[in-house]
Amino acid sequence: MLKKILFVEKNCKSRETIHKILRGNDYDVFCTNRDNSIESLFKDNMPDLVITDICGERDSGFEILRYVKELHPPVPIILIVQQHYDATILRAIELGVFDLLVEPIREDDLLQTIKRAEYTLQGYRLKSEFSNLVKNLSIKIACASNEFVLDDIQKVFQDTMLNYSKITPDNFLTLWLGVEEALTNALEHGNLELESQWKDELSTGNEFSKFEEMRKIRLTDAKYGARQIALEVQVEDGNLIISVEDEGCGFNDRSIGHGLDHRVYGRGLAIIDNIMDSIEFNEKGNRIIMRKAFPE
């Protein structure tokens, strides 16, 4: 388990809320605002995980990302962003951000992301001495939407990649972010057929967005919840072919991954396109094929 979490947030209410959540789940967390210098935040000892908000590339949250990745690359960093898409996200990915959470933050999303960060840290100790013996490898992970647990999928994918491919732990962090986006798109926009604009609409009579409300409803509806998601990975002499397929209706806008806009679906494809060497879709548009090379 993570021994120490540093949470840097300029909003006092957000600091109190997240501090309460983390302490309630037995995490040792230190919360602070932006008044202290970056160097002073890490003067005594380096935390196991850093969570910080970010408003732009010149923001101090972005400087924290740069500082930590330069001096302590293994430490995962979770960025809290203000909107569903921001151009600085792609720059953050290049620098090695672990994951991104959009405000307002759901407790379940926060805790699941931290658990995945914990498991990722173990990856720096996983590399098998026998990985060079594996020249070709193929795995397939499949589950229904109502059984979808990102943590479990990451564990299988991470163990396979770090033990039996040539990918390094640092490269894995970036690769996984692209796979995570593809899986999330397959679940929410593919199988559950959720509309991106619902994120900005409040559901009737409560504080949750229409997106969250419809997500819960459709996960319990067999028409949507029983639909399958399949992740297939092929390793061929250091080259990866990764596909994610859902059982939704597919989509036709192939250009969405190559432009920057504020749609969640567009954000996901833009991130994937930035990470992978190439991406393509089947004719229906419900299967994305991603290719990435990690030469020796």
C-alpha positions as CSV (number, residue, x, y, z in Angstrom):
1,M,0.0,0.0,0.0
2,L,1.1,3.6,-0.6
3,K,2.8,5.0,2.5
4,K,2.4,8.7,1.7
5,I,0.3,10.7,-0.7
6,L,0.9,14.4,-1.4
7,F,-2.2,16.3,-2.5
8,V,-1.7,19.8,-3.8
9,E,-4.9,21.8,-4.5
10,K,-5.6,25.5,-4.5
11,N,-9.2,25.0,-3.6
12,C,-9.7,24.7,0.2
13,K,-13.0,22.9,-0.1
14,S,-11.5,20.3,-2.5
15,R,-8.6,19.8,-0.2
16,E,-10.9,19.1,2.7
17,T,-13.1,16.7,0.8
18,I,-10.3,14.6,-0.7
19,H,-8.3,14.6,2.6
20,K,-11.4,13.2,4.3
21,I,-11.8,10.5,1.6
22,L,-8.2,9.4,1.7
23,R,-7.9,9.4,5.5
24,G,-11.1,7.5,5.7
25,N,-9.5,4.8,3.5
26,D,-6.4,4.6,5.7
27,Y,-4.1,6.6,3.4
28,D,-1.4,8.8,4.9
29,V,-2.0,12.0,3.0
30,F,-0.5,15.5,3.3
31,C,-2.6,18.2,1.8
32,T,-1.3,21.7,0.9
33,N,-2.1,24.7,-1.2
34,R,0.1,26.4,-3.8
35,D,1.8,28.8,-1.3
36,N,4.9,26.7,-0.8
37,S,7.7,26.3,-3.3
38,I,7.9,23.1,-5.3
39,E,11.3,22.3,-3.8
40,S,9.9,22.7,-0.2
41,L,7.1,20.2,-0.9
42,F,9.6,17.5,-1.5
43,K,12.4,18.7,0.8
44,D,11.9,16.1,3.6
45,N,11.0,13.0,1.6
46,M,9.5,12.0,-1.7
47,P,5.8,10.8,-1.5
48,D,4.7,7.5,-3.1
49,L,2.0,9.3,-5.1
50,V,1.3,12.9,-6.0
51,I,-2.2,14.4,-6.8
52,T,-2.4,17.9,-8.0
53,D,-4.8,20.1,-9.9
54,I,-3.8,21.8,-13.2
55,C,-5.2,24.7,-15.2
56,G,-2.6,25.1,-17.9
57,E,1.0,24.4,-18.9
58,R,2.2,27.5,-17.0
59,D,0.3,26.4,-13.9
60,S,2.3,25.3,-10.9
61,G,0.6,21.9,-11.0
62,F,2.3,21.4,-14.3
63,E,5.6,22.4,-12.8
64,I,5.1,19.8,-10.1
65,L,4.7,17.2,-12.8
66,R,7.9,18.3,-14.5
67,Y,9.8,18.4,-11.3
68,V,8.8,14.9,-10.1
69,K,9.2,13.1,-13.4
70,E,12.7,14.6,-13.8
71,L,14.0,13.7,-10.3
72,H,11.8,10.8,-9.3
73,P,10.3,9.1,-12.4
74,P,8.7,6.1,-10.7
75,V,6.4,8.3,-8.6
76,P,2.9,8.3,-10.2
77,I,1.2,11.6,-10.7
78,I,-2.5,12.1,-11.0
79,L,-3.7,15.4,-12.4
80,I,-7.1,17.0,-11.7
81,V,-8.3,18.9,-14.7
82,Q,-11.1,21.5,-14.9
83,Q,-12.7,20.4,-18.1
84,H,-13.2,17.3,-20.2
85,Y,-10.5,18.3,-22.7
86,D,-7.5,20.6,-22.4
87,A,-4.6,20.9,-24.9
88,T,-2.1,20.6,-22.1
89,I,-3.3,17.0,-21.5
90,L,-1.2,15.8,-24.4
91,R,1.8,17.6,-23.1
92,A,1.2,16.0,-19.7
93,I,1.1,12.6,-21.3
94,E,4.5,13.2,-23.0
95,L,5.9,14.0,-19.5
96,G,4.6,10.8,-18.1
97,V,1.4,11.6,-16.1
98,F,-0.2,8.5,-14.7
99,D,-3.9,9.5,-15.0
100,L,-6.3,12.4,-15.3
101,L,-9.4,13.0,-13.2
102,V,-12.1,15.6,-14.3
103,E,-13.8,17.7,-11.6
104,P,-16.1,17.2,-9.9
105,I,-14.2,14.0,-8.7
106,R,-16.2,10.9,-7.8
107,E,-14.9,9.1,-4.7
108,D,-15.0,5.7,-6.5
109,D,-13.0,7.1,-9.4
110,L,-10.4,8.6,-7.1
111,L,-9.9,5.4,-5.0
112,Q,-9.8,3.1,-8.1
113,T,-7.2,5.4,-9.7
114,I,-5.1,5.3,-6.6
115,K,-5.3,1.5,-6.4
116,R,-4.2,1.2,-10.0
117,A,-1.3,3.5,-9.2
118,E,-0.3,1.2,-6.3
119,Y,-0.2,-1.8,-8.6
120,T,1.7,0.2,-11.2
121,L,4.4,0.9,-8.7
122,Q,4.9,-2.8,-8.3
123,G,5.7,-2.9,-12.0
124,Y,9.2,-1.5,-11.4
125,R,10.0,-4.7,-9.6
126,L,8.2,-7.1,-12.0
127,K,10.5,-7.4,-15.0
128,S,11.2,-11.0,-15.6
129,E,14.7,-12.3,-16.5
130,F,13.1,-14.6,-19.0
131,S,11.3,-11.9,-21.1
132,N,13.9,-12.2,-23.9
133,L,12.8,-15.8,-24.5
134,V,9.3,-14.7,-25.4
135,K,9.3,-13.8,-29.1
136,N,5.6,-13.9,-29.8
137,L,2.6,-13.7,-27.4
138,S,-1.1,-13.3,-27.7
139,I,-3.7,-12.7,-25.0
140,K,-7.4,-11.9,-24.9
141,I,-9.4,-10.4,-22.0
142,A,-13.1,-10.3,-22.3
143,C,-15.9,-9.3,-19.9
144,A,-19.5,-8.0,-19.8
145,S,-20.0,-4.2,-19.3
146,N,-21.7,-4.9,-15.9
147,E,-18.6,-6.9,-14.8
148,F,-16.1,-4.4,-16.1
149,V,-13.4,-3.6,-13.5
150,L,-10.5,-1.5,-14.9
151,D,-8.2,-2.5,-12.0
152,D,-8.4,-6.2,-12.8
153,I,-7.8,-5.6,-16.5
154,Q,-4.8,-3.5,-15.8
155,K,-3.2,-6.2,-13.6
156,V,-3.4,-8.8,-16.3
157,F,-2.2,-6.4,-19.0
158,Q,0.6,-4.9,-16.9
159,D,1.9,-8.3,-15.7
160,T,2.0,-9.5,-19.3
161,M,3.7,-6.5,-20.7
162,L,6.3,-6.0,-18.1
163,N,7.2,-9.7,-17.8
164,Y,7.0,-10.8,-21.4
165,S,7.6,-7.9,-23.7
166,K,10.5,-5.4,-24.1
167,I,8.5,-2.5,-22.8
168,T,10.0,-0.6,-19.8
169,P,7.9,0.5,-16.8
170,D,8.2,4.1,-17.8
171,N,6.9,3.4,-21.3
172,F,4.2,1.2,-19.8
173,L,2.7,4.1,-18.0
174,T,2.1,6.0,-21.2
175,L,0.9,2.9,-23.1
176,W,-1.6,2.0,-20.4
177,L,-3.1,5.5,-20.5
178,G,-4.0,5.0,-24.2
179,V,-5.4,1.5,-23.5
180,E,-7.4,2.8,-20.6
181,E,-9.0,5.5,-22.8
182,A,-9.9,2.9,-25.5
183,L,-11.5,0.6,-22.8
184,T,-13.4,3.5,-21.3
185,N,-14.7,4.6,-24.6
186,A,-15.7,1.1,-25.5
187,L,-17.7,0.8,-22.2
188,E,-19.3,4.2,-22.0
189,H,-19.7,5.3,-25.6
190,G,-19.8,1.9,-27.2
191,N,-21.7,-0.6,-25.1
192,L,-23.7,1.8,-22.9
193,E,-24.2,4.4,-25.7
194,L,-23.8,7.4,-23.4
195,E,-23.7,10.8,-25.0
196,S,-20.7,13.0,-24.2
197,Q,-22.8,16.2,-23.8
198,W,-24.6,14.5,-20.9
199,K,-21.5,15.2,-18.8
200,D,-22.5,18.9,-18.7
201,E,-26.2,18.2,-17.9
202,L,-27.4,17.7,-14.4
203,S,-29.9,14.8,-13.8
204,T,-33.3,15.7,-12.6
205,G,-33.5,16.3,-8.8
206,N,-29.9,15.5,-7.8
207,E,-26.3,16.8,-8.0
208,F,-25.1,14.1,-10.4
209,S,-24.7,14.6,-14.2
210,K,-27.1,13.0,-16.6
211,F,-24.0,11.0,-17.8
212,E,-23.5,9.4,-14.4
213,E,-27.2,8.8,-13.9
214,M,-27.6,7.0,-17.3
215,R,-24.4,5.1,-16.7
216,K,-25.8,3.5,-13.6
217,I,-29.1,2.8,-15.2
218,R,-27.7,1.1,-18.3
219,L,-25.2,-1.0,-16.4
220,T,-28.2,-2.7,-14.7
221,D,-30.1,-3.0,-18.0
222,A,-29.3,-6.3,-19.7
223,K,-29.6,-4.7,-23.1
224,Y,-26.5,-2.6,-22.4
225,G,-24.9,-4.3,-19.3
226,A,-24.6,-7.7,-20.9
227,R,-22.7,-6.4,-23.9
228,Q,-19.1,-7.6,-24.1
229,I,-15.8,-5.7,-24.2
230,A,-12.7,-7.6,-25.6
231,L,-9.1,-6.5,-25.2
232,E,-6.6,-8.4,-27.4
233,V,-2.9,-8.0,-27.3
234,Q,-0.3,-9.4,-29.7
235,V,3.5,-9.1,-29.0
236,E,5.6,-9.7,-32.1
237,D,9.4,-9.1,-31.6
238,G,8.8,-5.9,-29.6
239,N,5.9,-4.7,-31.7
240,L,2.5,-4.4,-30.1
241,I,-0.9,-4.8,-31.8
242,I,-3.7,-3.9,-29.3
243,S,-7.4,-4.0,-30.2
244,V,-10.4,-3.1,-28.1
245,E,-13.8,-4.1,-29.4
246,D,-17.3,-3.4,-28.0
247,E,-20.8,-4.6,-29.0
248,G,-22.2,-1.1,-29.5
249,C,-23.4,0.5,-32.7
250,G,-20.0,1.9,-33.7
251,F,-19.4,5.4,-35.0
252,N,-18.5,6.9,-38.4
253,D,-16.5,10.0,-37.6
254,R,-13.0,8.8,-38.2
255,S,-11.5,12.3,-38.0
256,I,-12.5,12.8,-34.4
257,G,-9.2,11.4,-33.1
258,H,-7.1,13.9,-35.1
259,G,-8.7,17.1,-33.9
260,L,-8.9,18.9,-30.6
261,D,-12.3,19.7,-29.2
262,H,-14.1,19.5,-25.8
263,R,-15.9,16.2,-26.4
264,V,-15.0,13.4,-24.1
265,Y,-15.0,10.8,-26.9
266,G,-12.8,13.2,-28.9
267,R,-10.4,13.6,-26.0
268,G,-10.0,9.9,-25.7
269,L,-9.2,9.3,-29.3
270,A,-6.9,12.4,-29.4
271,I,-4.9,10.9,-26.5
272,I,-4.8,7.5,-28.1
273,D,-3.6,8.9,-31.4
274,N,-0.9,10.9,-29.6
275,I,0.4,7.8,-27.8
276,M,0.2,5.1,-30.4
277,D,2.2,4.8,-33.6
278,S,-1.0,4.3,-35.5
279,I,-4.7,3.6,-35.0
280,E,-7.4,2.3,-37.2
281,F,-11.0,1.1,-37.0
282,N,-13.0,-1.7,-38.4
283,E,-15.8,-0.9,-40.9
284,K,-18.5,-0.8,-38.2
285,G,-16.4,1.5,-36.0
286,N,-16.8,-0.6,-32.8
287,R,-13.2,-2.0,-32.9
288,I,-10.1,0.1,-32.6
289,I,-6.7,-1.4,-33.5
290,M,-3.6,0.3,-32.0
291,R,0.0,-0.3,-33.0
292,K,3.1,0.5,-31.0
293,A,6.7,-0.5,-31.5
294,F,9.3,-0.8,-28.7
295,P,12.5,-1.6,-30.5
296,E,15.6,-2.8,-28.6
